[in-house]
Amino acid sequence: MDARVKWDARYRDLNIDEARPARVLSENTHLLPTKGCALDVACGLGGNAILLARLGLEVTAYDISAVAVNKLNAYAREQALPLRAQCRDVGKKPPAPEGFDIVAVSYFLERRLTGALIGALRPWGLLFYQTFIRDSVDDTGPRDPVFRLEENELLMLFAPLRILLYREEGRVGDISRGFRNEAMLVGQRR
Ligand SMILES: C[S@@+](CC[C@H](N)C(=O)[O-])C[C@H]1O[C@@H](n2cnc3c(N)ncnc32)[C@H](O)[C@@H]1O
């Protein structure tokens, strides 16, 4: 099924109140600048975008789903947030170079976009990335391993950045606790 059709169908019945920022962002807001331009890539209902806009950043959000984009824009207008969502296939039209101080990506993995994500950052800009890993403790997340990260993969993909934070616990130790099923990274372009 076409990705746009699939995601439109999923978002039709979802409410914007269900949008949540990824932990990589909500737990590390102290790293954000007080002003600047931010991009939420494959934003869905915009949990990351809404948090960034509430913190005073000028936010652009891209998603392939017109349903999600329309819901997010309506919410941003109602809440008077500095946030503009656009319907955009980032595989075909990646973000412009050096356009953003912050780039956030959660639960979206398109490896061919790595260079464009790094390039979209202005010097000193920050990338916040969080998504599913293969070495998971349960079946949360996509079944297809293509959409899950290998061990240390975010570190390898974003090696050109200065890594400020990386967390990936796999199945090590007491798997009833900790940050499981996912990896998170914050990196800075130098
Ligand atoms: C699992 S959702 C994650 C949404 C959001 N980032 C979050 O954390 O809740 C994946 C998102 O990627 C979007 N997407 C898939 N392919 C895309 C593409 N080529 N360009 C832009 N967005 C895409 C989908 O519409 C969907 O909103």
The ligand as an SDF file (V2000), in Angstrom:
LIG
                    3D

 27 29  0  0  0  0  0  0  0  0999 V2000
    5.6870    6.0260   13.3150 C   0  0  0  0  0  0  0  0  0  0  0  0
    5.1670    7.5790   12.6760 S   0  0  0  0  0  0  0  0  0  0  0  0
    6.0710    8.7050   13.7150 C   0  0  0  0  0  0  0  0  0  0  0  0
    5.4370   10.0530   13.8020 C   0  0  0  0  0  0  0  0  0  0  0  0
    6.1010   11.0150   14.7710 C   0  0  0  0  0  0  0  0  0  0  0  0
    7.4530   11.3320   14.3870 N   0  0  0  0  0  0  0  0  0  0  0  0
    6.0510   10.5050   16.1830 C   0  0  0  0  0  0  0  0  0  0  0  0
    7.0920   10.3360   16.8110 O   0  0  0  0  0  0  0  0  0  0  0  0
    4.9380   10.2650   16.6810 O   0  0  0  0  0  0  0  0  0  0  0  0
    6.0420    7.6870   11.1280 C   0  0  0  0  0  0  0  0  0  0  0  0
    5.6800    8.9220   10.3430 C   0  0  0  0  0  0  0  0  0  0  0  0
    6.4660    9.0030    9.1610 O   0  0  0  0  0  0  0  0  0  0  0  0
    5.6680    9.5820    8.1520 C   0  0  0  0  0  0  0  0  0  0  0  0
    6.2960    9.2750    6.8680 N   0  0  0  0  0  0  0  0  0  0  0  0
    6.4740    8.0470    6.3070 C   0  0  0  0  0  0  0  0  0  0  0  0
    7.1450    8.1710    5.1460 N   0  0  0  0  0  0  0  0  0  0  0  0
    7.3990    9.4940    4.9710 C   0  0  0  0  0  0  0  0  0  0  0  0
    8.0610   10.2450    3.9590 C   0  0  0  0  0  0  0  0  0  0  0  0
    8.6180    9.6450    2.9030 N   0  0  0  0  0  0  0  0  0  0  0  0
    8.1370   11.5880    4.0890 N   0  0  0  0  0  0  0  0  0  0  0  0
    7.5910   12.1950    5.1760 C   0  0  0  0  0  0  0  0  0  0  0  0
    6.9460   11.5410    6.1680 N   0  0  0  0  0  0  0  0  0  0  0  0
    6.8590   10.1940    6.0680 C   0  0  0  0  0  0  0  0  0  0  0  0
    4.3000    8.9520    8.3780 C   0  0  0  0  0  0  0  0  0  0  0  0
    3.2500    9.6510    7.7790 O   0  0  0  0  0  0  0  0  0  0  0  0
    4.2240    8.9530    9.8870 C   0  0  0  0  0  0  0  0  0  0  0  0
    3.6350   10.1250   10.3650 O   0  0  0  0  0  0  0  0  0  0  0  0
  1  2  1  0
  2  3  1  0
  2 10  1  0
  3  4  1  0
  4  5  1  0
  5  6  1  0
  5  7  1  0
  7  8  2  0
  7  9  1  0
 10 11  1  0
 11 12  1  0
 11 26  1  0
 12 13  1  0
 13 14  1  0
 13 24  1  0
 14 15  1  0
 14 23  1  0
 15 16  2  0
 16 17  1  0
 17 18  1  0
 17 23  2  0
 18 19  1  0
 18 20  2  0
 20 21  1  0
 21 22  2  0
 22 23  1  0
 24 25  1  0
 24 26  1  0
 26 27  1  0
M  CHG  2   2   1   9  -1
M  END
$$$$
